[in-house]
Amino acid sequence: MDEKFSNVKGSERFINPSSGWAALFFSLVGVAVGIAVPAVIESNTGDAGAWWLMLIVSVLSLVMMCGLFIVNPNESAVVTFFGKYVGTVVDNGFFFMNPFTIKKSVSLRARNLNGEPIKVNDLLGNPIMIGVVLVWRVKDTFKASFEVDDYARFVDIQSEAAIRNLAGAYPYDNLEDEDVNITLRNGGEEVNELLEKSLSERLAIAGIEVIEARISYLAYAPEIASAMLQRQQATAMVAARHKIVEGAVGMVQMALEQLSAKEIIELDDDKKAAMVSNLMVVLTSDRAATPVVNTGTLYQ
């Protein structure tokens, strides 16, 4: 991480506070003693000042209870003392620390971000709709707590920025340029790896680990979707016709060679031209051919 992006000096460190059960026991004993002892003193001596002793002991015991806290599985507690970072507690259990420290809970669980598809422009300027699903978790509690204001919101904004950057670097498909090797539609794992790398670099400042990132939704924007669909259909139809014609030519050539080799019939140029024409019409037509019986000669 570049130093110019960091305003907080320090790094994450882990601490192991003492168990909270002993502190809880002494706090409860303190409250009980603070109530019982002054009552006994007043009944024996009649000194009303003993109630001040009860108040002091009880308040101190209650303040001591403020130092108790719980860390659940896959959670952590970031501890600060009067604005100074003390450390992070990642062990699970019931603990006690200085009552004047502030404990901020930071979840270490994996989270999902299933962003709504947003409208962006691809490399060729075509408006498209693209969405991403992101699996992430907090890896560095110090950066997540002090480097950014709200790390969850930071993930949302940077994810959208990474999507826009990725979409602007590649075309949606290769209809306009057949030499393009990588497109958003057929890039597959390679595009997802680039997205994951970009997100990892962007979220490193917040101590976020990207577990997985992939495109979850990809389509043309509604205003051009119909036109692009017609274009794709036309391209597919042309490609199909090309294959059909290529196959038909091969079949006609094979038929002529077989007729000539087996000497079934001798065809002059006019007969060959008529045969080729009829076979091409039958083989390349998109409808079933209707036969016509000729009772005369080929020239009638």
C-alpha positions in Angstrom: 0.0 0.0 0.0 1.3 3.4 -0.9 2.1 5.7 2.1 0.3 8.6 0.4 -3.0 6.8 0.9 -2.4 6.1 4.6 -3.1 8.7 7.3 -2.7 6.3 10.3 0.6 5.0 11.5 0.7 1.6 12.9 -0.2 -2.0 12.1 -2.5 -4.7 13.5 -1.3 -6.5 16.6 -3.0 -9.1 18.7 -3.5 -9.1 22.5 -4.6 -11.7 25.0 -6.7 -10.1 27.8 -7.4 -11.7 31.1 -10.4 -13.9 31.7 -13.6 -12.0 32.6 -14.9 -14.6 35.1 -12.6 -13.5 37.9 -13.4 -9.8 37.3 -17.1 -10.6 37.3 -16.8 -12.5 40.6 -14.9 -9.6 42.3 -17.4 -7.1 40.9 -20.4 -8.9 42.3 -18.6 -9.4 45.7 -17.8 -5.6 45.7 -21.4 -4.7 45.1 -22.5 -7.1 47.9 -19.9 -5.9 50.3 -20.7 -2.3 49.5 -24.3 -2.8 50.4 -24.0 -5.2 53.4 -21.0 -3.7 55.3 -22.3 -0.1 55.5 -25.7 -1.4 56.7 -24.0 -3.3 59.5 -21.9 -0.3 60.5 -24.9 2.0 60.6 -27.0 -0.4 62.7 -24.1 -0.8 65.3 -22.8 2.8 65.4 -25.6 4.8 63.9 -23.1 6.5 61.6 -25.0 7.6 58.4 -21.7 8.3 56.7 -21.4 4.6 56.1 -23.8 5.0 53.2 -21.2 7.0 51.4 -18.8 4.0 51.7 -21.5 1.8 50.2 -22.0 4.3 47.3 -18.2 4.5 46.5 -17.7 0.7 46.7 -20.8 -0.1 44.6 -19.9 2.5 41.9 -16.3 1.2 41.7 -17.6 -2.4 41.3 -20.0 -1.3 38.6 -17.3 0.6 36.7 -15.2 -2.6 36.9 -18.0 -4.5 35.2 -17.7 -2.1 32.2 -14.4 -3.7 31.4 -16.1 -7.1 30.7 -16.7 -8.0 27.0 -17.4 -11.1 24.9 -15.8 -12.1 21.6 -17.9 -14.5 19.5 -16.5 -17.0 17.0 -15.2 -15.4 13.8 -15.4 -11.9 15.4 -12.8 -9.6 16.9 -12.6 -6.7 19.2 -10.5 -3.6 18.3 -9.4 -2.0 21.6 -8.5 1.7 21.9 -7.5 3.6 25.0 -8.1 7.4 24.9 -7.6 7.5 21.2 -4.6 5.1 21.1 -4.8 1.7 19.4 -4.0 -1.0 22.0 -4.6 -4.1 20.0 -7.1 -6.6 18.6 -8.6 -9.5 20.4 -9.3 -12.4 18.1 -9.6 -15.3 20.6 -13.2 -16.3 21.5 -14.4 -16.0 25.1 -15.3 -13.8 28.0 -12.6 -11.2 28.9 -11.8 -8.3 31.1 -9.8 -5.2 30.2 -9.4 -1.7 31.5 -13.0 -0.3 31.9 -11.9 3.0 30.2 -10.9 1.2 26.9 -13.3 1.2 24.0 -13.9 -2.2 22.3 -15.2 -2.1 18.7 -16.5 -5.3 17.3 -15.3 -6.2 13.8 -16.7 -9.3 12.1 -14.2 -11.7 10.5 -16.9 -13.7 8.7 -17.0 -14.0 4.9 -19.6 -11.7 3.3 -21.4 -11.7 0.0 -21.9 -8.6 -2.2 -24.4 -9.3 -4.9 -24.5 -5.9 -6.6 -27.4 -4.7 -8.8 -26.5 -4.6 -12.5 -25.3 -1.1 -13.5 -25.2 0.5 -16.9 -21.7 1.1 -18.3 -20.0 1.5 -21.7 -17.8 -1.3 -23.1 -14.6 -0.6 -25.0 -16.5 0.2 -28.2 -18.9 2.5 -26.4 -21.9 0.2 -26.4 -24.1 0.6 -23.3 -24.3 -2.7 -21.4 -25.7 -3.9 -18.1 -23.2 -5.7 -15.9 -23.3 -7.0 -12.3 -20.8 -8.7 -10.0 -20.9 -11.1 -7.1 -18.1 -10.6 -4.5 -17.1 -12.7 -1.6 -14.9 -10.9 0.9 -13.9 -10.6 4.5 -11.8 -8.4 6.9 -8.2 -9.5 7.0 -6.6 -6.6 8.8 -8.8 -5.1 11.6 -6.5 -2.1 12.0 -6.9 -1.0 8.4 -10.6 -1.7 8.4 -11.1 0.4 11.6 -8.8 3.3 11.0 -7.8 3.6 7.3 -11.4 4.0 6.0 -14.5 5.6 7.5 -16.9 2.7 6.7 -15.2 -0.4 5.3 -18.5 -2.1 4.2 -19.5 1.1 2.2 -15.9 1.3 0.9 -16.3 -2.2 -0.5 -19.6 -1.3 -2.3 -18.1 1.9 -3.9 -14.8 0.3 -5.0 -16.6 -2.7 -6.4 -18.7 -0.5 -8.7 -15.5 1.4 -9.7 -13.7 -1.9 -10.6 -16.7 -3.1 -12.7 -16.7 0.2 -14.7 -13.0 0.0 -15.2 -13.2 -3.7 -16.4 -16.1 -3.1 -18.7 -14.4 -0.1 -20.4 -11.3 -2.2 -21.1 -13.0 -4.9 -23.2 -15.7 -5.1 -25.8 -18.9 -7.0 -25.0 -18.3 -9.4 -27.9 -16.2 -9.7 -31.1 -18.9 -9.0 -33.7 -17.3 -5.8 -34.7 -13.7 -7.1 -34.5 -13.2 -10.8 -35.0 -9.5 -10.5 -34.1 -10.3 -9.7 -30.4 -9.3 -12.6 -28.2 -10.8 -11.6 -24.9 -14.3 -10.2 -24.6 -16.6 -9.8 -21.6 -19.0 -12.4 -22.9 -16.5 -15.2 -23.7 -13.6 -14.2 -21.5 -14.7 -16.6 -18.8 -12.2 -17.2 -16.0 -9.7 -14.8 -17.4 -12.0 -11.9 -17.1 -13.0 -13.0 -13.6 -9.4 -13.2 -12.6 -8.7 -9.7 -13.8 -11.8 -8.4 -11.9 -10.6 -10.2 -8.7 -7.1 -8.8 -9.1 -8.4 -5.3 -9.6 -10.7 -5.5 -6.5 -7.9 -6.9 -4.4 -5.7 -3.9 -5.2 -8.5 -1.4 -4.5 -9.6 -3.0 -1.2 -6.1 -3.6 0.2 -6.1 -0.2 1.8 -9.1 -1.2 3.9 -7.6 -4.5 5.0 -10.1 -6.5 2.9 -9.4 -9.9 1.5 -11.2 -10.8 -1.8 -12.1 -14.5 -1.7 -13.9 -14.6 -5.0 -15.2 -12.2 -7.6 -17.0 -12.9 -10.8 -19.5 -11.4 -13.3 -23.0 -12.5 -12.3 -25.0 -10.6 -15.0 -24.1 -9.4 -18.5 -26.4 -8.1 -21.2 -26.8 -5.2 -23.6 -28.7 -2.2 -22.2 -32.4 -2.3 -23.0 -32.3 0.6 -25.5 -30.0 -1.4 -27.9 -30.8 -5.0 -26.8 -33.3 -5.6 -29.6 -31.0 -4.2 -32.3 -28.0 -6.2 -31.1 -30.1 -9.4 -30.9 -31.1 -8.9 -34.6 -27.5 -8.4 -35.4 -26.4 -11.5 -33.6 -29.2 -13.5 -35.4 -28.1 -12.1 -38.7 -24.5 -13.0 -38.0 -25.4 -16.5 -37.0 -27.6 -16.9 -40.1 -24.8 -15.8 -42.4 -22.4 -18.2 -40.7 -25.0 -21.0 -41.0 -25.6 -20.3 -44.7 -21.9 -20.3 -45.3 -21.6 -23.8 -44.0 -24.6 -24.9 -45.9 -23.3 -23.6 -49.2 -19.9 -25.1 -48.5 -21.4 -28.5 -47.9 -23.8 -28.3 -50.9 -20.9 -27.5 -53.2 -19.0 -30.6 -51.9 -22.1 -32.8 -52.4 -22.7 -31.6 -56.0 -19.0 -32.2 -56.8 -19.2 -35.6 -55.3 -22.4 -36.4 -57.3 -20.8 -35.4 -60.6 -17.7 -37.3 -59.9 -19.7 -40.5 -59.0 -21.9 -40.2 -62.1 -18.8 -39.8 -64.3 -16.8 -42.5 -62.7 -19.5 -45.2 -62.8 -20.6 -44.1 -66.3 -24.2 -44.0 -65.3 -25.0 -41.2 -67.6 -23.0 -38.9 -69.9 -23.7 -35.3 -69.2 -22.7 -32.4 -71.4 -22.1 -28.9 -70.1 -25.7 -27.9 -70.3 -26.9 -31.0 -68.5 -24.3 -30.5 -65.8 -25.3 -26.9 -65.4 -28.9 -27.8 -65.0 -28.1 -30.6 -62.5 -25.9 -28.3 -60.5 -28.6 -25.6 -60.4 -31.3 -28.1 -59.3 -29.1 -29.7 -56.6 -28.0 -26.3 -55.2 -31.6 -25.1 -54.9 -32.6 -28.3 -53.1 -29.6 -28.4 -50.8 -29.4 -24.7 -49.8 -33.1 -24.0 -49.6 -34.6 -23.3 -46.1 -37.8 -25.1 -47.2 -38.5 -28.7 -48.4 -38.2 -29.0 -52.2 -41.3 -29.8 -54.2 -40.4 -32.3 -57.0 -41.6 -31.8 -60.5 -41.8 -34.8 -62.8 -40.6 -34.1 -66.3 -42.1 -36.6 -68.9 -40.2 -35.2 -71.8 -36.5 -34.5 -72.2 -34.1 -32.4 -70.1 -34.5 -29.7 -72.8 -38.2 -29.4 -72.5 
